[in-house]
């Protein structure tokens, strides 16, 4: 799904639920959300070992996303992004584009943010946040006959987010969220190392409940 289509969907949801009962968040509220999550890497790759003109790319991927918010005040909350593991596919680019898939890995990207929630006096609850991400890669598996060893370093970096919740009742809501994550890793293969700035956008559309 394109960013434009996701934006249009979010606007449609806002129009649909803007007349729902307004229920502002308060200190002590806990909000849990679950839904479809998509990672869209914005890759800047270095050269693979000594292979001139070689690069790698990282494909888009989807999984089940989970987010949680605890409100310390009526406006300030702590947000946590979790997920079912994403399946990451690394492919050849540049002079090694003929290699197609180089390797696969599982990734878990737990992210913690400090959030500011705006009180709009309506059923629409927008917020922004900033914090840190730690991405753990595991179950790495080389693909093809050329690359026989494949490993990805874990990453620690900054993260920013924006989101909006739409009340559908006093306790239930639908939500749309977006993050930008600074994610740098080093891929290690039998044909050389490669430094990769993955720097993905992450999107989630889901449903949630306030406790």
C-alpha positions as CSV (number, residue, x, y, z in Angstrom):
1,X,0.0,0.0,0.0
2,X,1.5,3.4,-1.0
3,X,2.0,6.3,1.4
4,X,-0.6,8.3,-0.5
5,X,-3.3,5.5,-0.1
6,X,-2.5,5.1,3.6
7,X,-2.9,8.9,4.0
8,X,-6.2,8.8,2.2
9,X,-7.4,5.9,4.4
10,X,-6.4,7.8,7.5
11,X,-8.4,10.8,6.3
12,X,-11.4,8.6,5.6
13,X,-11.2,7.1,9.1
14,X,-11.0,10.6,10.6
15,X,-14.1,11.7,8.7
16,X,-16.0,8.5,9.7
17,X,-15.2,8.7,13.4
18,X,-14.9,12.4,14.1
19,X,-18.5,12.3,15.4
20,X,-17.8,9.4,17.8
21,X,-18.0,10.1,21.6
22,X,-15.0,12.2,22.7
23,X,-12.9,10.6,25.5
24,X,-9.7,12.5,26.2
25,X,-6.8,10.5,27.6
26,X,-6.0,11.0,31.3
27,X,-3.1,10.2,33.6
28,X,-3.0,6.5,34.3
29,X,-4.6,5.4,31.0
30,X,-3.1,2.4,29.3
31,X,-3.8,2.0,25.5
32,X,-3.0,-1.2,23.7
33,X,-3.1,-1.4,19.8
34,X,-2.7,-4.2,17.3
35,X,-2.8,-4.3,13.5
36,X,-1.1,-4.5,10.2
37,X,2.5,-3.1,10.2
38,X,4.7,-2.4,7.1
39,X,8.4,-1.6,7.0
40,X,9.6,0.4,4.0
41,X,13.4,0.7,4.0
42,X,15.1,3.8,2.6
43,X,18.4,2.1,1.8
44,X,21.8,3.7,1.3
45,X,24.3,0.9,0.7
46,X,28.1,0.8,0.7
47,X,30.2,-1.4,-1.5
48,X,30.2,-5.2,-0.9
49,X,33.8,-6.1,-0.1
50,X,36.1,-5.4,-3.0
51,X,33.4,-5.9,-5.7
52,X,33.4,-2.6,-7.7
53,X,29.9,-1.0,-8.1
54,X,28.2,-3.6,-5.9
55,X,25.4,-2.6,-3.5
56,X,22.6,-4.3,-1.6
57,X,18.9,-3.5,-1.2
58,X,16.3,-4.4,1.4
59,X,12.8,-5.3,0.4
60,X,9.6,-4.0,2.0
61,X,8.0,-6.3,4.5
62,X,4.9,-6.8,6.6
63,X,4.0,-8.3,10.0
64,X,1.7,-8.0,13.0
65,X,2.4,-4.8,14.9
66,X,1.7,-4.1,18.6
67,X,1.9,-0.8,20.3
68,X,1.3,0.3,23.9
69,X,1.0,3.7,25.5
70,X,1.0,4.5,29.3
71,X,-0.1,8.0,30.1
72,X,1.9,9.7,33.0
73,X,-0.2,12.9,32.6
74,X,-3.1,13.9,30.5
75,X,-0.7,14.8,27.7
76,X,2.6,12.9,28.3
77,X,2.9,9.2,27.7
78,X,5.5,6.5,27.2
79,X,5.1,4.5,23.9
80,X,6.4,1.1,23.1
81,X,6.4,-0.5,19.6
82,X,6.6,-4.3,19.4
83,X,5.8,-6.8,16.6
84,X,5.8,-10.3,15.4
85,X,9.2,-10.8,13.8
86,X,9.6,-9.2,10.3
87,X,11.1,-11.3,7.5
88,X,13.9,-9.3,6.0
89,X,15.1,-10.1,2.5
90,X,18.4,-8.6,1.3
91,X,19.0,-8.5,-2.5
92,X,21.9,-7.6,-4.8
93,X,22.0,-4.2,-6.4
94,X,24.4,-2.3,-8.7
95,X,27.0,-4.6,-10.3
96,X,25.6,-7.6,-8.4
97,X,21.9,-7.2,-9.1
98,X,22.0,-10.5,-11.0
99,X,22.5,-12.3,-7.6
100,X,18.9,-11.3,-6.7
101,X,18.4,-12.6,-3.1
102,X,21.6,-12.6,-1.0
103,X,20.1,-13.6,2.3
104,X,17.1,-13.6,4.7
105,X,16.8,-12.8,8.4
106,X,14.2,-12.2,11.0
107,X,14.1,-8.8,12.7
108,X,12.5,-7.5,15.9
109,X,12.5,-3.7,16.2
110,X,11.4,-2.7,19.8
111,X,11.1,1.0,20.0
112,X,10.5,3.2,23.0
113,X,9.3,6.8,22.7
114,X,8.3,9.7,24.9
115,X,4.9,10.9,23.5
116,X,3.0,14.2,23.6
117,X,-0.7,13.8,23.1
118,X,-2.7,16.8,21.9
119,X,-6.1,17.4,23.5
120,X,-8.4,18.4,20.6
121,X,-11.7,18.2,22.6
122,X,-13.0,15.7,20.0
123,X,-12.8,12.0,19.2
124,X,-9.5,12.5,17.3
125,X,-6.4,12.1,19.4
126,X,-3.1,13.0,17.6
127,X,0.3,12.7,19.1
128,X,4.0,12.9,18.3
129,X,7.0,11.2,19.9
130,X,10.7,10.6,19.9
131,X,13.0,8.0,21.4
132,X,15.2,5.0,20.6
133,X,15.0,1.8,18.6
134,X,16.9,-1.4,19.0
135,X,16.7,-3.8,16.0
136,X,17.7,-7.4,16.7
137,X,18.5,-9.6,13.6
138,X,18.4,-13.3,14.0
139,X,17.9,-16.6,12.0
140,X,20.1,-15.2,9.2
141,X,20.3,-17.5,6.2
142,X,22.4,-17.1,3.1
143,X,20.7,-17.6,-0.3
144,X,22.0,-18.7,-3.7
145,X,25.3,-20.4,-4.6
146,X,27.5,-17.3,-4.5
147,X,26.8,-16.1,-0.9
148,X,27.2,-19.0,1.5
149,X,27.7,-17.0,4.7
150,X,25.3,-14.2,5.8
151,X,25.1,-12.2,9.0
152,X,23.6,-8.8,10.1
153,X,24.8,-6.7,13.0
154,X,22.1,-5.5,15.4
155,X,21.3,-1.8,15.4
156,X,20.7,1.0,18.0
157,X,19.4,4.4,16.8
158,X,17.0,7.3,17.2
159,X,13.4,7.1,16.3
160,X,10.6,9.6,15.7
161,X,6.8,8.9,15.5
162,X,3.5,10.5,14.8
163,X,0.1,8.9,15.3
164,X,-3.6,9.5,15.7
165,X,-6.3,7.5,17.5
166,X,-10.0,7.8,16.6
167,X,-12.5,6.9,19.3
168,X,-15.3,4.5,18.3
169,X,-16.6,4.1,21.8
170,X,-15.5,5.1,25.3
171,X,-12.8,2.4,25.3
172,X,-12.3,1.2,21.7
173,X,-10.4,3.0,19.0
174,X,-8.8,2.7,15.6
175,X,-5.4,4.1,15.0
176,X,-2.8,5.1,12.4
177,X,0.9,5.4,13.2
178,X,4.1,6.2,11.4
179,X,7.8,6.0,12.6
180,X,11.1,7.0,11.1
181,X,13.9,4.8,12.4
182,X,17.6,5.4,12.1
183,X,18.8,1.8,11.5
184,X,22.4,1.1,10.4
185,X,23.8,-2.3,10.1
186,X,26.8,-4.2,8.7
187,X,26.2,-7.2,6.5
188,X,28.9,-9.9,6.7
189,X,29.2,-12.4,3.9
190,X,31.8,-14.8,2.4
191,X,32.3,-12.2,-0.4
192,X,32.9,-9.3,1.9
193,X,31.3,-6.8,4.3
194,X,28.9,-4.1,3.5
195,X,27.7,-1.1,5.5
196,X,24.0,-0.4,5.0
197,X,21.9,2.5,6.2
198,X,18.4,0.9,6.2
199,X,16.6,3.9,7.8
200,X,13.1,2.6,7.3
201,X,9.7,4.2,7.5
202,X,7.3,2.0,9.5
203,X,3.5,2.2,9.3
204,X,0.8,0.6,11.3
205,X,-3.0,0.6,10.9
206,X,-4.8,-1.1,13.7
207,X,-7.5,-1.3,16.4
208,X,-7.0,-0.6,20.1
209,X,-8.5,-0.5,23.6
210,X,-8.1,1.9,26.4
211,X,-7.8,0.5,29.9
